[in-house]
Amino acid sequence: MEIGRKVYFDTATGEVLVDTGERSGFVRETTQEEDFAAYQALTERVQETVGCLQLEYGQYSRDFAECNGYRVNPDTLELEFSYPDPSETEPTEPVYRKPLSVEVDELKASDIENKQAIAELTMMIAAPMGGGGR
């Protein structure tokens, strides 16, 4: 059995309160009530001020491995990651953005659309103009 992580966050700020992590093997899914009883960061909170994102097992695994911070955008309720800048020598404020894995997928889709449009234009230009032949 494989269980994806649950990310509990402050609904006002998006600050991550608890990340349950991914689990596999002889594990079972816990309820939010069980999590609120088990994690001190949640027991101290009013439940209405806490949101929860349930991720699939392996979802954003590369983003979690490469990031130096993450949060939940309180407006969109989507995860945002901060990645280290290899050219920076001093620590800087995190800049949160959508997962790089999502950005890469969007760029690939856009690239395919562009190539299809170019192919269609090329075919239109190469097609004989007018109907006359010899």
NUGUZA-187459 format. One record per residue (C-alpha): y, x, z; residue number from 0; residue in three letters. Coordinates in pm, whole numbers. Layout:
// residues N
<atom><north>Y</north><east>X</east><up>Z</up><n>NUM</n><res>ALA</res></atom>
...
END
This chain:
// residues 134
<atom><north>0</north><east>0</east><up>0</up><n>0</n><res>MET</res></atom>
<atom><north>350</north><east>121</east><up>-85</up><n>1</n><res>GLU</res></atom>
<atom><north>663</north><east>-14</east><up>79</up><n>2</n><res>ILE</res></atom>
<atom><north>1014</north><east>65</east><up>-41</up><n>3</n><res>GLY</res></atom>
<atom><north>1294</north><east>156</east><up>192</up><n>4</n><res>ARG</res></atom>
<atom><north>1526</north><east>-94</east><up>354</up><n>5</n><res>LYS</res></atom>
<atom><north>1888</north><east>9</east><up>385</up><n>6</n><res>VAL</res></atom>
<atom><north>2075</north><east>-172</east><up>662</up><n>7</n><res>TYR</res></atom>
<atom><north>2453</north><east>-146</east><up>635</up><n>8</n><res>PHE</res></atom>
<atom><north>2778</north><east>-265</east><up>789</up><n>9</n><res>ASP</res></atom>
<atom><north>2890</north><east>-553</east><up>567</up><n>10</n><res>THR</res></atom>
<atom><north>3260</north><east>-474</east><up>620</up><n>11</n><res>ALA</res></atom>
<atom><north>3254</north><east>-101</east><up>540</up><n>12</n><res>THR</res></atom>
<atom><north>2926</north><east>-36</east><up>357</up><n>13</n><res>GLY</res></atom>
<atom><north>2836</north><east>235</east><up>608</up><n>14</n><res>GLU</res></atom>
<atom><north>2461</north><east>284</east><up>625</up><n>15</n><res>VAL</res></atom>
<atom><north>2330</north><east>207</east><up>973</up><n>16</n><res>LEU</res></atom>
<atom><north>1955</north><east>248</east><up>921</up><n>17</n><res>VAL</res></atom>
<atom><north>1741</north><east>367</east><up>632</up><n>18</n><res>ASP</res></atom>
<atom><north>1377</north><east>284</east><up>704</up><n>19</n><res>THR</res></atom>
<atom><north>1254</north><east>525</east><up>439</up><n>20</n><res>GLY</res></atom>
<atom><north>962</north><east>469</east><up>207</up><n>21</n><res>GLU</res></atom>
<atom><north>613</north><east>427</east><up>344</up><n>22</n><res>ARG</res></atom>
<atom><north>267</north><east>431</east><up>193</up><n>23</n><res>SER</res></atom>
<atom><north>-91</north><east>424</east><up>309</up><n>24</n><res>GLY</res></atom>
<atom><north>-202</north><east>201</east><up>594</up><n>25</n><res>PHE</res></atom>
<atom><north>137</north><east>41</east><up>653</up><n>26</n><res>VAL</res></atom>
<atom><north>270</north><east>-310</east><up>665</up><n>27</n><res>ARG</res></atom>
<atom><north>604</north><east>-464</east><up>577</up><n>28</n><res>GLU</res></atom>
<atom><north>822</north><east>-531</east><up>882</up><n>29</n><res>THR</res></atom>
<atom><north>1053</north><east>-828</east><up>918</up><n>30</n><res>THR</res></atom>
<atom><north>1425</north><east>-791</east><up>974</up><n>31</n><res>GLN</res></atom>
<atom><north>1374</north><east>-931</east><up>1325</up><n>32</n><res>GLU</res></atom>
<atom><north>1123</north><east>-654</east><up>1399</up><n>33</n><res>GLU</res></atom>
<atom><north>1364</north><east>-394</east><up>1258</up><n>34</n><res>ASP</res></atom>
<atom><north>1650</north><east>-524</east><up>1474</up><n>35</n><res>PHE</res></atom>
<atom><north>1425</north><east>-486</east><up>1778</up><n>36</n><res>ALA</res></atom>
<atom><north>1296</north><east>-141</east><up>1678</up><n>37</n><res>ALA</res></atom>
<atom><north>1610</north><east>47</east><up>1565</up><n>38</n><res>TYR</res></atom>
<atom><north>1878</north><east>114</east><up>1827</up><n>39</n><res>GLN</res></atom>
<atom><north>2156</north><east>121</east><up>1566</up><n>40</n><res>ALA</res></atom>
<atom><north>2063</north><east>-239</east><up>1484</up><n>41</n><res>LEU</res></atom>
<atom><north>2002</north><east>-365</east><up>1839</up><n>42</n><res>THR</res></atom>
<atom><north>2364</north><east>-280</east><up>1919</up><n>43</n><res>GLU</res></atom>
<atom><north>2497</north><east>-497</east><up>1634</up><n>44</n><res>ARG</res></atom>
<atom><north>2565</north><east>-864</east><up>1578</up><n>45</n><res>VAL</res></atom>
<atom><north>2316</north><east>-959</east><up>1305</up><n>46</n><res>GLN</res></atom>
<atom><north>2580</north><east>-1136</east><up>1095</up><n>47</n><res>GLU</res></atom>
<atom><north>2770</north><east>-806</east><up>1050</up><n>48</n><res>THR</res></atom>
<atom><north>2468</north><east>-628</east><up>902</up><n>49</n><res>VAL</res></atom>
<atom><north>2342</north><east>-650</east><up>546</up><n>50</n><res>GLY</res></atom>
<atom><north>2010</north><east>-528</east><up>411</up><n>51</n><res>CYS</res></atom>
<atom><north>1904</north><east>-394</east><up>72</up><n>52</n><res>LEU</res></atom>
<atom><north>1529</north><east>-393</east><up>8</up><n>53</n><res>GLN</res></atom>
<atom><north>1440</north><east>-130</east><up>-254</up><n>54</n><res>LEU</res></atom>
<atom><north>1123</north><east>-94</east><up>-454</up><n>55</n><res>GLU</res></atom>
<atom><north>898</north><east>200</east><up>-370</up><n>56</n><res>TYR</res></atom>
<atom><north>1037</north><east>501</east><up>-558</up><n>57</n><res>GLY</res></atom>
<atom><north>1359</north><east>324</east><up>-658</up><n>58</n><res>GLN</res></atom>
<atom><north>1643</north><east>578</east><up>-681</up><n>59</n><res>TYR</res></atom>
<atom><north>1411</north><east>849</east><up>-546</up><n>60</n><res>SER</res></atom>
<atom><north>1579</north><east>1121</east><up>-751</up><n>61</n><res>ARG</res></atom>
<atom><north>1924</north><east>1000</east><up>-649</up><n>62</n><res>ASP</res></atom>
<atom><north>1828</north><east>1011</east><up>-280</up><n>63</n><res>PHE</res></atom>
<atom><north>1683</north><east>1362</east><up>-327</up><n>64</n><res>ALA</res></atom>
<atom><north>1994</north><east>1500</east><up>-500</up><n>65</n><res>GLU</res></atom>
<atom><north>2276</north><east>1320</east><up>-318</up><n>66</n><res>CYS</res></atom>
<atom><north>2476</north><east>1442</east><up>-22</up><n>67</n><res>ASN</res></atom>
<atom><north>2557</north><east>1089</east><up>97</up><n>68</n><res>GLY</res></atom>
<atom><north>2526</north><east>723</east><up>10</up><n>69</n><res>TYR</res></atom>
<atom><north>2664</north><east>387</east><up>109</up><n>70</n><res>ARG</res></atom>
<atom><north>2660</north><east>25</east><up>2</up><n>71</n><res>VAL</res></atom>
<atom><north>2967</north><east>-97</east><up>-182</up><n>72</n><res>ASN</res></atom>
<atom><north>3079</north><east>-394</east><up>32</up><n>73</n><res>PRO</res></atom>
<atom><north>3223</north><east>-574</east><up>-274</up><n>74</n><res>ASP</res></atom>
<atom><north>2928</north><east>-539</east><up>-514</up><n>75</n><res>THR</res></atom>
<atom><north>2651</north><east>-493</east><up>-252</up><n>76</n><res>LEU</res></atom>
<atom><north>2509</north><east>-210</east><up>-464</up><n>77</n><res>GLU</res></atom>
<atom><north>2416</north><east>141</east><up>-356</up><n>78</n><res>LEU</res></atom>
<atom><north>2660</north><east>417</east><up>-436</up><n>79</n><res>GLU</res></atom>
<atom><north>2581</north><east>788</east><up>-407</up><n>80</n><res>PHE</res></atom>
<atom><north>2785</north><east>1100</east><up>-356</up><n>81</n><res>SER</res></atom>
<atom><north>2660</north><east>1416</east><up>-526</up><n>82</n><res>TYR</res></atom>
<atom><north>2750</north><east>1776</east><up>-444</up><n>83</n><res>PRO</res></atom>
<atom><north>2980</north><east>1951</east><up>-689</up><n>84</n><res>ASP</res></atom>
<atom><north>2825</north><east>2292</east><up>-764</up><n>85</n><res>PRO</res></atom>
<atom><north>3167</north><east>2436</east><up>-848</up><n>86</n><res>SER</res></atom>
<atom><north>3311</north><east>2352</east><up>-503</up><n>87</n><res>GLU</res></atom>
<atom><north>3287</north><east>2627</east><up>-242</up><n>88</n><res>THR</res></atom>
<atom><north>3438</north><east>2426</east><up>44</up><n>89</n><res>GLU</res></atom>
<atom><north>3314</north><east>2090</east><up>171</up><n>90</n><res>PRO</res></atom>
<atom><north>3502</north><east>1799</east><up>12</up><n>91</n><res>THR</res></atom>
<atom><north>3533</north><east>1427</east><up>81</up><n>92</n><res>GLU</res></atom>
<atom><north>3242</north><east>1238</east><up>-73</up><n>93</n><res>PRO</res></atom>
<atom><north>3315</north><east>1049</east><up>-393</up><n>94</n><res>VAL</res></atom>
<atom><north>3081</north><east>753</east><up>-424</up><n>95</n><res>TYR</res></atom>
<atom><north>2962</north><east>626</east><up>-759</up><n>96</n><res>ARG</res></atom>
<atom><north>2676</north><east>430</east><up>-905</up><n>97</n><res>LYS</res></atom>
<atom><north>2341</north><east>613</east><up>-906</up><n>98</n><res>PRO</res></atom>
<atom><north>2322</north><east>887</east><up>-1169</up><n>99</n><res>LEU</res></atom>
<atom><north>1984</north><east>750</east><up>-1275</up><n>100</n><res>SER</res></atom>
<atom><north>2156</north><east>422</east><up>-1368</up><n>101</n><res>VAL</res></atom>
<atom><north>2436</north><east>605</east><up>-1550</up><n>102</n><res>GLU</res></atom>
<atom><north>2180</north><east>805</east><up>-1749</up><n>103</n><res>VAL</res></atom>
<atom><north>1994</north><east>486</east><up>-1847</up><n>104</n><res>ASP</res></atom>
<atom><north>2323</north><east>325</east><up>-1956</up><n>105</n><res>GLU</res></atom>
<atom><north>2414</north><east>633</east><up>-2163</up><n>106</n><res>LEU</res></atom>
<atom><north>2072</north><east>633</east><up>-2331</up><n>107</n><res>LYS</res></atom>
<atom><north>2108</north><east>264</east><up>-2420</up><n>108</n><res>ALA</res></atom>
<atom><north>2460</north><east>325</east><up>-2553</up><n>109</n><res>SER</res></atom>
<atom><north>2335</north><east>622</east><up>-2757</up><n>110</n><res>ASP</res></atom>
<atom><north>2063</north><east>408</east><up>-2916</up><n>111</n><res>ILE</res></atom>
<atom><north>2318</north><east>135</east><up>-2999</up><n>112</n><res>GLU</res></atom>
<atom><north>2549</north><east>395</east><up>-3156</up><n>113</n><res>ASN</res></atom>
<atom><north>2268</north><east>542</east><up>-3365</up><n>114</n><res>LYS</res></atom>
<atom><north>2168</north><east>195</east><up>-3487</up><n>115</n><res>GLN</res></atom>
<atom><north>2528</north><east>116</east><up>-3582</up><n>116</n><res>ALA</res></atom>
<atom><north>2559</north><east>446</east><up>-3769</up><n>117</n><res>ILE</res></atom>
<atom><north>2233</north><east>381</east><up>-3953</up><n>118</n><res>ALA</res></atom>
<atom><north>2354</north><east>34</east><up>-4055</up><n>119</n><res>GLU</res></atom>
<atom><north>2686</north><east>172</east><up>-4180</up><n>120</n><res>LEU</res></atom>
<atom><north>2510</north><east>448</east><up>-4370</up><n>121</n><res>THR</res></atom>
<atom><north>2284</north><east>193</east><up>-4540</up><n>122</n><res>MET</res></atom>
<atom><north>2586</north><east>-21</east><up>-4634</up><n>123</n><res>MET</res></atom>
<atom><north>2768</north><east>276</east><up>-4784</up><n>124</n><res>ILE</res></atom>
<atom><north>2459</north><east>399</east><up>-4969</up><n>125</n><res>ALA</res></atom>
<atom><north>2376</north><east>54</east><up>-5110</up><n>126</n><res>ALA</res></atom>
<atom><north>2477</north><east>9</east><up>-5475</up><n>127</n><res>PRO</res></atom>
<atom><north>2821</north><east>-142</east><up>-5503</up><n>128</n><res>MET</res></atom>
<atom><north>2848</north><east>-437</east><up>-5735</up><n>129</n><res>GLY</res></atom>
<atom><north>2553</north><east>-568</east><up>-5927</up><n>130</n><res>GLY</res></atom>
<atom><north>2597</north><east>-391</east><up>-6256</up><n>131</n><res>GLY</res></atom>
<atom><north>2338</north><east>-156</east><up>-6391</up><n>132</n><res>GLY</res></atom>
<atom><north>2259</north><east>-39</east><up>-6739</up><n>133</n><res>ARG</res></atom>
END
